[in-house]
Amino acid sequence: MNHRFTPAALRAKEWVEADRLGRLHMINMKMWINNPVETSPWFHLRALHPHSFDVIRYFCGDVKRVAAFMMKGEGRAIWSNAQIIMEFENGAIGNLVGSYDAGASYGLERCEVVGSQGRFVLDDACEHLTFYPRRSIETESFSYLGGMRHFNETFKSRISDWIEQLDAGTPYDRINGSGEDALRAQYIIEATIRSFETSTIVEL
């Protein structure tokens, strides 16, 4: 669960908590890579999107219900493409686009959060972050905040945060990216699978 342990994600979270975006309206998340591995039908969902849903929950909180659509890429045996619609406990709405059939030129991920007063767009976990106020054309942009230039640097950042919290004696229920966070992301994934299998909206 390393994707949100970046200076750019932290800055975006500070904007949300400082109410710069106002009331949260929606989140649009995209995460995709080229992964030819074929295991279970749900390999794409269960292997890639714990990361996606962890980022989504980090910014927008708990998911209330989901609806999912999937397709198999050309020559694939697994459900390698997915579009997942979400409603959050706080009333916000959102979607996740995911794929194991993406090209390197597509980028890794993009997260857009929109509120009543503004929006931000975070590209590739740590590389580019822009704030767009609702009632002004003046934007605020950052590239490589904190000197973090590439996704591979997120692994060290995440592990360092965990070690620092252990050294500080942080209580288990206040650990960043805890086991509970991982479990909640997994609940969303399993609800997504049920939604697709049953062609229904599934409540968590």
C-alpha positions as a LaTeX table, in Angstrom:
\begin{tabular}{lrrr}
\hline
Residue & $x$ (\AA) & $y$ (\AA) & $z$ (\AA) \\
\hline
Met1 & 0.00 & 0.00 & 0.00 \\
Asn2 & 2.68 & 2.40 & $-1.11$ \\
His3 & 0.96 & 4.53 & $-3.74$ \\
Arg4 & $-0.18$ & 7.26 & $-1.35$ \\
Phe5 & 3.06 & 7.52 & 0.61 \\
Thr6 & 4.34 & 10.41 & $-1.48$ \\
Pro7 & 4.87 & 14.12 & $-0.79$ \\
Ala8 & 2.38 & 14.91 & $-3.56$ \\
Ala9 & $-0.36$ & 12.71 & $-2.08$ \\
Leu10 & 0.30 & 14.21 & 1.36 \\
Arg11 & $-0.06$ & 17.75 & $-0.04$ \\
Ala12 & $-3.31$ & 16.79 & $-1.75$ \\
Lys13 & $-4.61$ & 15.27 & 1.49 \\
Glu14 & $-3.74$ & 18.50 & 3.31 \\
Trp15 & $-5.83$ & 20.40 & 0.76 \\
Val16 & $-8.78$ & 18.10 & 1.41 \\
Glu17 & $-8.46$ & 18.43 & 5.20 \\
Ala18 & $-8.03$ & 22.21 & 4.97 \\
Asp19 & $-11.33$ & 22.35 & 3.03 \\
Arg20 & $-9.71$ & 23.87 & $-0.06$ \\
Leu21 & $-11.83$ & 21.61 & $-2.22$ \\
Gly22 & $-14.96$ & 22.26 & $-0.19$ \\
Arg23 & $-17.47$ & 19.46 & 0.12 \\
Leu24 & $-16.22$ & 16.43 & $-1.79$ \\
His25 & $-18.31$ & 15.65 & $-4.85$ \\
Met26 & $-16.46$ & 12.93 & $-6.75$ \\
Ile27 & $-13.25$ & 11.03 & $-7.37$ \\
Asn28 & $-12.05$ & 9.62 & $-10.67$ \\
Met29 & $-9.23$ & 7.10 & $-10.35$ \\
Lys30 & $-7.31$ & 5.34 & $-13.07$ \\
Met31 & $-4.68$ & 2.66 & $-12.53$ \\
Trp32 & $-3.35$ & 0.40 & $-15.25$ \\
Ile33 & $-0.28$ & $-1.52$ & $-16.33$ \\
Asn34 & 0.67 & $-4.10$ & $-18.94$ \\
Asn35 & 0.54 & $-7.40$ & $-17.07$ \\
Pro36 & 0.22 & $-10.54$ & $-19.22$ \\
Val37 & $-0.03$ & $-12.90$ & $-16.21$ \\
Glu38 & $-3.08$ & $-15.19$ & $-16.23$ \\
Thr39 & $-4.11$ & $-16.84$ & $-12.96$ \\
Ser40 & $-7.60$ & $-16.62$ & $-11.45$ \\
Pro41 & $-10.39$ & $-14.80$ & $-13.30$ \\
Trp42 & $-10.13$ & $-12.01$ & $-10.69$ \\
Phe43 & $-6.34$ & $-11.66$ & $-10.66$ \\
His44 & $-6.45$ & $-8.11$ & $-12.05$ \\
Leu45 & $-8.92$ & $-6.98$ & $-9.37$ \\
Arg46 & $-7.26$ & $-8.64$ & $-6.43$ \\
Ala47 & $-3.63$ & $-7.94$ & $-7.33$ \\
Leu48 & $-3.71$ & $-4.38$ & $-8.67$ \\
His49 & $-6.65$ & $-2.64$ & $-7.08$ \\
Pro50 & $-5.90$ & $-2.93$ & $-3.38$ \\
His51 & $-3.63$ & $-0.01$ & $-4.33$ \\
Ser52 & $-6.38$ & 1.85 & $-6.16$ \\
Phe53 & $-8.95$ & 1.48 & $-3.40$ \\
Asp54 & $-6.42$ & 2.43 & $-0.73$ \\
Val55 & $-5.78$ & 5.72 & $-2.55$ \\
Ile56 & $-9.50$ & 6.23 & $-3.08$ \\
Arg57 & $-10.28$ & 5.68 & 0.62 \\
Tyr58 & $-7.36$ & 7.93 & 1.61 \\
Phe59 & $-8.98$ & 10.90 & $-0.08$ \\
Cys60 & $-12.72$ & 10.15 & 0.06 \\
Gly61 & $-13.32$ & 7.77 & 2.96 \\
Asp62 & $-15.31$ & 4.56 & 3.11 \\
Val63 & $-17.25$ & 3.22 & 0.16 \\
Lys64 & $-20.95$ & 2.54 & 0.69 \\
Arg65 & $-21.88$ & 0.63 & $-2.47$ \\
Val66 & $-20.46$ & $-0.35$ & $-5.85$ \\
Ala67 & $-21.48$ & $-1.35$ & $-9.35$ \\
Ala68 & $-19.00$ & $-3.01$ & $-11.69$ \\
Phe69 & $-18.51$ & $-3.72$ & $-15.38$ \\
Met70 & $-15.67$ & $-5.82$ & $-16.78$ \\
Met71 & $-14.35$ & $-7.21$ & $-20.02$ \\
Lys72 & $-11.59$ & $-9.53$ & $-21.13$ \\
Gly73 & $-8.87$ & $-8.04$ & $-23.29$ \\
Glu74 & $-7.99$ & $-9.60$ & $-26.62$ \\
Gly75 & $-6.72$ & $-13.14$ & $-26.05$ \\
Arg76 & $-7.22$ & $-12.91$ & $-22.28$ \\
Ala77 & $-8.77$ & $-15.56$ & $-20.03$ \\
Ile78 & $-9.12$ & $-13.18$ & $-17.05$ \\
Trp79 & $-11.24$ & $-10.08$ & $-16.56$ \\
Ser80 & $-8.41$ & $-7.71$ & $-17.43$ \\
Asn81 & $-10.42$ & $-4.48$ & $-17.77$ \\
Ala82 & $-12.82$ & $-2.97$ & $-15.27$ \\
Gln83 & $-14.98$ & 0.09 & $-14.71$ \\
Ile84 & $-16.25$ & 0.40 & $-11.14$ \\
Ile85 & $-18.75$ & 2.99 & $-9.93$ \\
Met86 & $-18.86$ & 3.93 & $-6.25$ \\
Glu87 & $-20.96$ & 5.81 & $-3.74$ \\
Phe88 & $-19.24$ & 6.87 & $-0.52$ \\
Glu89 & $-20.52$ & 7.08 & 3.03 \\
Asn90 & $-20.07$ & 10.88 & 2.89 \\
Gly91 & $-22.32$ & 11.15 & $-0.18$ \\
Ala92 & $-19.55$ & 11.60 & $-2.75$ \\
Ile93 & $-19.51$ & 9.50 & $-5.90$ \\
Gly94 & $-16.68$ & 8.15 & $-8.00$ \\
Asn95 & $-15.30$ & 5.69 & $-10.45$ \\
Leu96 & $-12.26$ & 3.52 & $-11.00$ \\
Val97 & $-10.89$ & 2.54 & $-14.40$ \\
Gly98 & $-8.46$ & $-0.37$ & $-14.21$ \\
Ser99 & $-6.64$ & $-2.52$ & $-16.73$ \\
Tyr100 & $-3.91$ & $-5.10$ & $-17.17$ \\
Asp101 & $-3.87$ & $-4.32$ & $-20.90$ \\
Ala102 & $-2.27$ & $-0.86$ & $-20.77$ \\
Gly103 & 0.85 & 0.39 & $-22.51$ \\
Ala104 & 3.90 & 1.95 & $-20.91$ \\
Ser105 & 3.13 & 5.25 & $-22.64$ \\
Tyr106 & $-0.24$ & 5.45 & $-20.83$ \\
Gly107 & 1.28 & 6.33 & $-17.47$ \\
Leu108 & 0.64 & 4.35 & $-14.30$ \\
Glu109 & $-2.20$ & 6.18 & $-12.63$ \\
Arg110 & $-4.20$ & 9.38 & $-12.33$ \\
Cys111 & $-6.32$ & 10.52 & $-9.39$ \\
Glu112 & $-8.77$ & 13.42 & $-9.69$ \\
Val113 & $-10.77$ & 14.64 & $-6.70$ \\
Val114 & $-13.49$ & 17.24 & $-7.23$ \\
Gly115 & $-15.23$ & 19.31 & $-4.58$ \\
Ser116 & $-17.59$ & 22.24 & $-4.35$ \\
Gln117 & $-14.71$ & 24.75 & $-4.33$ \\
Gly118 & $-12.03$ & 23.12 & $-6.47$ \\
Arg119 & $-10.34$ & 20.00 & $-7.73$ \\
Phe120 & $-6.91$ & 18.44 & $-7.84$ \\
Val121 & $-5.27$ & 16.06 & $-10.27$ \\
Leu122 & $-2.41$ & 13.82 & $-9.13$ \\
Asp123 & $-0.48$ & 12.05 & $-11.88$ \\
Asp124 & 1.59 & 8.90 & $-11.43$ \\
Ala125 & 1.49 & 8.86 & $-7.62$ \\
Cys126 & 4.25 & 11.40 & $-7.06$ \\
Glu127 & 5.18 & 13.19 & $-10.26$ \\
His128 & 2.69 & 16.00 & $-10.92$ \\
Leu129 & 0.01 & 17.63 & $-8.77$ \\
Thr130 & $-2.26$ & 20.51 & $-9.79$ \\
Phe131 & $-4.98$ & 22.37 & $-7.89$ \\
Tyr132 & $-7.77$ & 23.99 & $-9.90$ \\
Pro133 & $-9.97$ & 26.49 & $-8.01$ \\
Arg134 & $-13.60$ & 26.50 & $-9.05$ \\
Arg135 & $-14.00$ & 30.25 & $-9.44$ \\
Ser136 & $-10.61$ & 31.29 & $-10.76$ \\
Ile137 & $-8.38$ & 30.43 & $-13.71$ \\
Glu138 & $-5.26$ & 30.60 & $-11.53$ \\
Thr139 & $-3.96$ & 27.09 & $-10.95$ \\
Glu140 & $-1.32$ & 25.79 & $-8.56$ \\
Ser141 & 1.05 & 23.15 & $-9.90$ \\
Phe142 & 3.90 & 21.09 & $-8.49$ \\
Ser143 & 6.24 & 18.59 & $-10.08$ \\
Tyr144 & 8.32 & 16.12 & $-8.08$ \\
Leu145 & 7.34 & 17.45 & $-4.66$ \\
Gly146 & 9.87 & 16.59 & $-1.99$ \\
Gly147 & 12.31 & 15.55 & $-4.67$ \\
Met148 & 10.38 & 12.34 & $-5.40$ \\
Arg149 & 10.67 & 11.77 & $-9.13$ \\
His150 & 9.56 & 8.22 & $-9.82$ \\
Phe151 & 7.07 & 5.64 & $-8.58$ \\
Asn152 & 9.87 & 3.28 & $-7.53$ \\
Glu153 & 10.77 & 5.73 & $-4.77$ \\
Thr154 & 7.42 & 5.13 & $-3.08$ \\
Phe155 & 8.57 & 1.78 & $-1.67$ \\
Lys156 & 11.29 & 3.38 & 0.45 \\
Ser157 & 8.94 & 6.19 & 1.46 \\
Arg158 & 6.25 & 3.78 & 2.62 \\
Ile159 & 8.61 & 1.46 & 4.53 \\
Ser160 & 10.36 & 4.42 & 6.16 \\
Asp161 & 7.03 & 5.77 & 7.40 \\
Trp162 & 6.17 & 2.40 & 8.93 \\
Ile163 & 9.55 & 2.10 & 10.69 \\
Glu164 & 9.26 & 5.63 & 12.04 \\
Gln165 & 5.82 & 4.86 & 13.47 \\
Leu166 & 7.09 & 1.64 & 15.08 \\
Asp167 & 10.05 & 3.49 & 16.62 \\
Ala168 & 7.67 & 6.13 & 17.95 \\
Gly169 & 5.44 & 3.51 & 19.56 \\
Thr170 & 2.41 & 4.51 & 17.52 \\
Pro171 & $-0.69$ & 2.57 & 18.62 \\
Tyr172 & $-1.74$ & $-0.17$ & 16.19 \\
Asp173 & $-5.02$ & 1.57 & 15.38 \\
Arg174 & $-3.18$ & 4.72 & 14.24 \\
Ile175 & $-0.69$ & 3.08 & 11.89 \\
Asn176 & $-0.75$ & 4.57 & 8.40 \\
Gly177 & $-1.75$ & 1.98 & 5.83 \\
Ser178 & $-2.75$ & $-0.53$ & 8.51 \\
Gly179 & $-4.02$ & $-4.06$ & 8.14 \\
Glu180 & $-7.51$ & $-2.68$ & 8.64 \\
Asp181 & $-7.00$ & $-0.32$ & 5.70 \\
Ala182 & $-5.94$ & $-3.27$ & 3.57 \\
Leu183 & $-8.95$ & $-5.30$ & 4.69 \\
Arg184 & $-11.37$ & $-2.49$ & 3.86 \\
Ala185 & $-9.87$ & $-2.23$ & 0.38 \\
Gln186 & $-10.33$ & $-5.97$ & 0.00 \\
Tyr187 & $-13.98$ & $-5.71$ & 1.03 \\
Ile188 & $-14.53$ & $-3.26$ & $-1.83$ \\
Ile189 & $-12.88$ & $-5.65$ & $-4.28$ \\
Glu190 & $-15.05$ & $-8.57$ & $-3.20$ \\
Ala191 & $-18.18$ & $-6.40$ & $-3.43$ \\
Thr192 & $-17.06$ & $-5.40$ & $-6.91$ \\
Ile193 & $-16.78$ & $-9.03$ & $-7.96$ \\
Arg194 & $-20.25$ & $-9.80$ & $-6.54$ \\
Ser195 & $-21.67$ & $-6.81$ & $-8.38$ \\
Phe196 & $-20.32$ & $-8.02$ & $-11.70$ \\
Glu197 & $-21.38$ & $-11.62$ & $-11.13$ \\
Thr198 & $-24.93$ & $-10.64$ & $-10.18$ \\
Ser199 & $-25.38$ & $-7.52$ & $-12.38$ \\
Thr200 & $-26.49$ & $-5.59$ & $-9.29$ \\
Ile201 & $-25.42$ & $-2.72$ & $-7.08$ \\
Val202 & $-23.76$ & $-4.21$ & $-3.99$ \\
Glu203 & $-23.71$ & $-2.54$ & $-0.57$ \\
Leu204 & $-20.68$ & $-3.03$ & 1.66 \\
\hline
\end{tabular}
